């Protein structure tokens, strides 16, 4: 092959690498794309070893393409990634024998400016690697390292966002001792952006407790910030001991005055254990469910007003008895909504759950999440359950 032809092949290989490698933010998928690309274009076998996080991180083989046996010599003879870098050899090549055949091998570390991600190993029996092919190998490895760096940065950002979400919603306020509560928050998917789902419990006078659950529209840190703002304003307004529908009016007016605030749905329930009574009011939220001791569920027909932040007001209240043998369930739309079905069908599936005689509220919440497959929901899921505690 002439020098011109070699250069043309090198450019073509680089263009294909740009197209084939890094199609997602998944580290292992990126490594599989790298190994597959090199197996199709330059080698008889390719493998990628990733180095985990932490001071005791170890190399792990995450991708193999082609005849894995041809890589045995590479594993035996190549230096570990960190040692190879310390010796100043970012790319190593050598010749060995595998199953009696002469094999040409290369090892390229996958590195960023301040981190070692792993290494690429390639092997082939047809001729040694040319300078252009080694340059293409090095380019593919550098390209992969860039994608790995971006994937890890994104993962770190998502972990921070998820930690923020959990810090905001995982620990609602403590209700009065005469009311038992249990809650659960499940983010959607393994690479979820933080959302606006939240719940809260607020102690009121005379042994009463106000339960709240809401969902700020959208995802991202802006939704989380607005969610925290709604919770803070709710605590302040609820301290005046207004009826739930009047609390929603105040929340709506205060939120509408802030043009940057995203609209949010919200459901309030004021529970009075002494009178065995619950008062409900809804701002665009899905209806609560009540389950009897024998597990039969019912959706309550609570009057629904507009979401908070619209400035429209118009909220009403519904008072219903709540006995000690009933369990109240509040939830966000991620628990029930599915794109492929009507919302009435989704809600009917919730009411049809038979929870049986479970002794603890945590078991009830677990049974609801399992019965509606909340782990695979299409949106964030927040659940808040409550039950009177006889005294």
Secondary structure, DSSP 8 states (H G I E B T S, - for coil): --HHHHHHHHHHHHHHHHHHS-SSS-HHHHHHHHHHHHHHHT-SEEEEEEE-SSTT--EEEEEEEE-GGGGHHHHHHS--HHHHHHTT-SEEEEEEEETTEEEEEEEEEEE-SS-EEEEEEEEESSS---HHHHHHHHHHHHHHHHHHHHHHHHHHHHHHHHHHHHHHHSS-----TTEEEEEEEE-SSTT---EEEEEEEEE-GGGEEEEEEEEEEEESHHHHHHHHHHHHHHHHHHTTT--HHHHHHHHHHHHHT-TT---EEEEEEEEETTTTEEEEEEES----EEE-TT--EEE----EE--BTSS------EEEE--TT-EEEEE-GGGT--TTS-HHHHHHHHHT----S-SSHHHHHHHHHHHTTGGG-SS-EEEEEEEE---
